[in-house]
Amino acid sequence: MPTGNRSDVNLTWGKKAPPSRGPKPALSTYQIARVAIQLADAKGLDAVTMQRVAREAGVTTMALYRYFPGKADLLDMMIDSASDSAANFGKPSLPWNVRLKKWARLCLDIYRKHPWFLEATSTRHSLMGPNELTWMEAALAILAESGLTPRDQHHAFLAVIGHVRGHATFQRVAKRSESGQKWIHDLALMLTPEANRYPNLAASLDSGAFFENPDAAFDFGLDCIVEGIRARASSQSR
């Protein structure tokens, strides 16, 4: 019987030898991963069990273990298959900082389309797959145009992806909590008699910032980070 143990290699790199016994596989690992992704999108990551995925894919659970030795291997393929190959992040004639912002927004779209993606990438222990690394390579290639050293390019990348994941986390927590509008209403009622104690918070609430689309906060933070990177790069080139 399959044990579900972690395989020695990440299957996203296509290094698993084809089974030597049994019928020829009718599906590819990518096709099965797409089935699992649709299941996770609709029901959440907890719904992705080997038995449920096998049923949705139209194969037996035993047959599924011929494609993926364990669930961790399936999750690897799901993560690497969740996005298309790294897209065109703008015409090469556009400034690098403009293209980096587009990269970040498209990256955030992955987390929005697949709510399970944040949890899956936070708990895995394997190396990233080739498609994920292509996205990282694309960001570093854009940052290379800034004039930063390779070391600082990596630091800048971590700042940008950290902002993306932080915003995705914020949105995920907000969806799990009670209605945001009710929370803001309750906060406003509490602050009314306490405005002198929390003057800046009250001013922020009065400004309407709490009612804005979260995208506005994401874009503001992204602008601060990317323009800060650009200023740092400019100072190094002097």
C-alpha positions in Angstrom: 0.0 0.0 0.0 1.2 3.6 -0.6 2.6 5.3 2.4 2.2 8.9 1.2 5.9 9.6 2.1 7.6 12.5 0.4 9.4 11.6 -2.8 13.0 12.3 -3.2 12.5 14.7 -6.2 10.1 17.5 -6.9 7.9 16.2 -9.6 7.4 19.7 -11.1 10.9 19.2 -12.6 9.8 16.1 -14.5 12.5 14.0 -13.0 10.3 11.1 -11.8 10.9 8.0 -13.8 7.7 6.6 -15.5 6.3 3.6 -13.8 7.7 0.4 -15.1 4.6 -1.7 -14.4 0.9 -1.3 -15.0 -1.0 0.3 -17.8 0.3 3.5 -19.5 -1.0 6.6 -17.6 -4.0 8.1 -19.3 -3.5 11.5 -17.7 -0.5 13.8 -17.1 0.5 15.0 -13.7 -0.3 18.5 -14.9 -3.9 17.5 -15.8 -4.4 16.0 -12.4 -3.0 19.1 -10.8 -5.5 21.2 -12.6 -8.3 19.0 -11.3 -6.9 19.5 -7.7 -6.6 23.2 -8.3 -10.3 23.5 -9.3 -11.2 21.5 -6.2 -9.1 23.8 -3.9 -10.5 26.9 -5.5 -14.0 25.8 -4.9 -13.7 23.9 -1.5 -10.4 25.0 0.0 -7.2 23.2 0.5 -8.6 20.8 3.2 -10.8 19.3 0.5 -7.8 18.2 -1.5 -7.3 14.6 -0.4 -5.9 11.9 -2.6 -9.2 10.1 -2.5 -11.2 13.2 -3.5 -8.8 14.2 -6.3 -8.8 10.6 -7.7 -12.5 10.6 -7.8 -12.7 14.0 -9.5 -10.0 13.0 -12.0 -11.8 9.7 -12.8 -9.1 7.4 -11.6 -8.7 5.1 -8.6 -6.9 6.3 -5.5 -4.3 3.5 -6.1 -3.8 4.8 -9.6 -3.3 8.4 -8.4 -0.4 7.2 -6.2 1.3 6.1 -9.5 1.3 9.8 -10.5 2.1 11.3 -7.1 3.7 9.3 -4.3 2.1 11.5 -1.7 -0.1 14.6 -1.2 3.0 16.8 -0.8 4.0 16.0 -4.4 0.6 16.9 -5.6 0.7 20.2 -3.8 4.1 21.0 -5.4 2.5 20.5 -8.8 -0.6 22.5 -7.9 1.6 25.4 -6.7 3.7 25.4 -9.9 0.7 25.0 -12.1 -1.5 27.7 -10.4 -0.2 30.5 -12.7 0.6 30.7 -16.4 4.2 31.0 -17.4 5.7 34.4 -16.5 3.9 37.0 -18.5 5.1 40.0 -20.4 5.3 42.6 -17.8 5.3 45.5 -20.2 7.2 46.7 -23.2 11.0 46.7 -22.7 10.9 50.4 -23.5 9.0 51.1 -20.3 11.0 52.0 -17.2 12.0 49.0 -15.1 10.1 50.4 -12.1 6.8 50.5 -14.1 7.3 46.9 -15.2 8.2 45.7 -11.7 4.9 47.2 -10.4 3.0 45.3 -13.1 4.9 42.1 -12.0 3.7 42.6 -8.4 0.1 43.2 -9.4 0.0 40.1 -11.6 1.6 38.1 -8.8 -1.1 39.3 -6.4 -3.7 38.1 -8.9 -2.5 34.5 -8.4 -3.2 34.8 -4.7 -6.7 36.3 -5.4 -7.6 33.7 -7.9 -6.4 30.8 -5.7 -7.2 31.6 -2.0 -5.4 28.4 -1.0 -2.1 29.4 -2.6 -0.9 31.4 0.4 -1.4 28.5 2.8 0.2 26.0 0.4 3.3 28.0 -0.2 3.7 28.9 3.5 3.7 25.3 4.7 5.7 23.4 2.1 9.3 22.3 2.6 10.3 21.6 -1.0 12.2 23.7 -3.5 10.2 25.9 -5.8 9.2 24.5 -9.2 10.4 25.7 -12.6 7.4 28.0 -13.3 7.7 29.7 -9.9 11.4 30.2 -10.5 10.6 31.7 -13.9 8.5 34.4 -12.2 11.4 35.1 -9.8 13.9 35.2 -12.6 11.6 37.7 -14.4 11.5 40.0 -11.4 15.3 39.8 -10.9 15.8 40.5 -14.6 13.7 43.7 -14.3 15.6 44.7 -11.1 18.9 44.1 -12.9 18.1 47.1 -15.1 18.1 49.3 -12.0 21.8 49.2 -11.5 21.6 47.5 -8.1 24.2 44.8 -7.3 22.9 41.2 -7.5 22.8 41.1 -3.7 20.6 44.2 -3.5 18.5 43.0 -6.4 17.6 40.0 -4.2 16.9 42.2 -1.2 14.6 44.4 -3.4 12.8 41.3 -4.7 12.2 40.1 -1.1 10.7 43.5 -0.2 8.3 43.4 -3.2 7.2 39.8 -2.8 6.9 40.4 1.0 4.4 43.2 0.2 2.4 41.0 -2.1 2.2 38.1 0.4 1.5 40.5 3.3 -1.5 42.0 1.4 -2.7 38.5 0.4 -2.6 37.6 4.1 -4.5 40.7 5.1 -7.2 39.9 2.6 -7.4 36.3 3.6 -7.8 37.2 7.3 -10.4 39.8 6.4 -12.5 37.3 4.5 -12.5 34.9 7.5 -13.5 37.6 10.0 -16.9 39.2 10.4 -18.1 41.8 7.9 -15.6 44.6 7.4 -18.3 47.2 7.2 -19.7 46.2 10.6 -16.2 46.3 12.1 -15.7 49.8 10.8 -19.1 50.9 12.0 -18.4 49.5 15.5 -15.0 51.2 15.5 -16.5 54.5 14.6 -19.0 54.2 17.5 -16.2 53.4 19.9 -14.0 56.3 18.8 -16.6 59.0 18.9 -16.2 59.6 22.6 -12.5 58.7 22.5 -11.4 61.0 19.7 -9.1 63.0 22.0 -7.3 59.8 23.0 -6.9 58.5 19.5 -6.8 61.7 17.3 -4.9 60.2 14.4 -7.0 57.1 14.2 -10.1 59.2 14.3 -8.7 61.4 11.5 -7.9 58.4 9.4 -11.5 57.1 9.9 -13.0 60.5 9.1 -10.9 60.6 5.9 -12.8 57.6 4.5 -9.6 55.6 4.2 -11.2 52.6 6.1 -13.9 52.4 3.4 -11.5 52.4 0.4 -10.9 49.4 -1.8 -7.9 47.5 -0.4 -6.3 47.9 -3.8 -5.6 51.5 -3.0 -3.5 50.5 0.0 -1.7 47.9 -2.0 -0.8 50.3 -4.7 0.3 52.9 -2.2 2.6 50.5 -0.5 3.9 49.2 -3.8 4.7 52.7 -5.0 6.6 53.4 -1.7 8.7 50.2 -2.0 9.5 50.4 -5.7 10.2 54.1 -5.7 12.4 53.6 -2.6 14.3 50.9 -4.5 14.7 53.3 -7.4 16.1 56.0 -5.1 18.5 53.6 -3.6 19.7 52.5 -7.0 20.2 56.1 -8.1 22.2 56.9 -5.1 24.5 53.9 -5.7 25.2 54.9 -9.2 26.5 58.3 -8.3 
